[in-house]
Amino acid sequence: MVEKDTGFSAEEREAMKAAAADKRKARSRAKKSPEEVRAEGEADLKAAIEKLSEEDRAIAEGLHALVSEAAPELIPRTYYGMPAWAKDGKVLCFFQPASKFKTRYGTFGFEQPANLDEGTLWPTAYAVLELDDANRQFLAERVRTAVS
């Protein structure tokens, strides 16, 4: 059987499937306690991290520790199958691993609910090659600002 060319790469199609699964999970979370939602999200996030390449996994684990410490009120979850953290049910920040879309570097990004607005121009994503102390400190401050 010949597959119809949709114009999307295999990685993009996989991300769309993951997003659909994330939406199904979000609907089921409405009936759960906050503790159950956090536990389920934590399990989903850790499962997503386990699937990553060694380099991406190290960064994702470091980012999870960083976000958990800087903003413990954020709820871990997945976003298009990627590690993410949410506030009030909406993704606030996420890690897009380099291996997911075969790119040169992973990015730590922020979505619309993040309070990062500064004037008429501000960054919403950062390339991450490693999480040294200076990078951790910088990103932790961005997370704290985004949550405020």
N, C-alpha and C positions, 0 to 999 in steps of 0.2 A: 504494500500500500504506500503510495507516495503522499508525503505530507505537503499540505498547502503552505506556500511561503507567506508568512504573516508579516514579514518585515521586522520581526523581533528576534533577537539572538536567543540562544538556549538559556543564557543567564537571565535575560529579561523575562522570558516565559516562566522560568522557575520563580523569580521574584513576584510575578503576578499571582502565581499559585500560592505562594507563601502569604501574600497580602490577603487573599481570599480566606485562607485558613485563620489568619489573625482576626479578620472580621467575624468569622464564626465563633471564635473564642471570646471575642469582646461581647457578643450577644449573650453567650452563656454566663459571662461574669456578672451580669446584671442581677442574677439570682443568688450570688454568693456573698459571703461576708468579706469585709476588707482583708481579714487575715488569709482567707482562702484565695482571694484574688492575688495577694502578694506572693503566697506560696506557689501558686500556679504560674505566675509570671516569672518568678525566680527559676523555677524548673525549666520553663520554656527558654529563658535567656541562657541558662547553663547548657542546655541541649544544643542551642544554636552555636554557642562558643565551642563546644566539643567538636563540631563539624569543620571548624576552621583550620587553615594551615597553621603550622607551629608558630610562625611569626605573627600572624593575625591573632591567634589565640592568646599569645602573651600580651599583646596590646589590649585586646578585649577584656581579659581578666583584670589587667591593671586599671582600665577605665571603669569596670564594674566596681572595683574596690574604691576608686576615686569618687565616683558619683554616690555610692552608698555612704561614704563618709561626709562628703561635702553637702549632700542634700538627701538625708535619710528618708524624707517624706516622699521622694519620688518612687514610683512603683516600677520594678523591672518587668520587662515584657519583650516581645519581638515586634519588629516593624519590617515588613517585606522579608521576613526571615532573618533579620539582622538584630543584634543586641540593641535594646532601646530602653528608655526610662520615661515614664509618663507622670503627668500631674493632672488631676481631675479627669482622668480617662483619656487624655490627649497626649500623644508623644511630644515630649519637650526636647529630648536629645537622643542621638543614636550613633552607632558606630557602623560605618560602611567599610567592610574589610576589602583590602586590595584584591584578595583572591576571588571575591564574589563576582566582580565584573572584569577580572583580569587587568587591573590597572596598576600603575606604578606605586601607588601609596594608598593606604586606607585613610578615611576621613572621619573626624568626629564632628557631627553636624547638629544644628539646632533648627527646630521647626517654628512655625508662626507664633505659638503661645509663649516662646521664650522672650523675656524682657531684656533684649540686648540693644534696643534702638538707641542710637547715638547720632543725632542730627539727621542727615539725609543719606548716609552711607555707613554701613557696618558689615563686618564679616559674619556669616552664618555657618561656616564650616572651616575646619582646620585640617591640613594634611598632617598625619601622624606617622613618623617613621620609628620613633621610640618614645618611651615614657621615662625620661630622666627626671630628676627632682625639679628642675626649672619648668619643664613641660607640665608636670603634675600640678605644680603650684599655679601656673597660668590657667590651665584648664579647670582646676577646682574653683578658681575665682570666677571664671566665665559661667560655670554651672551655678554657683551661688547667686550671681547677678541674674541669670536666666530665670531662676526660681522666684526671685524677690518680686 
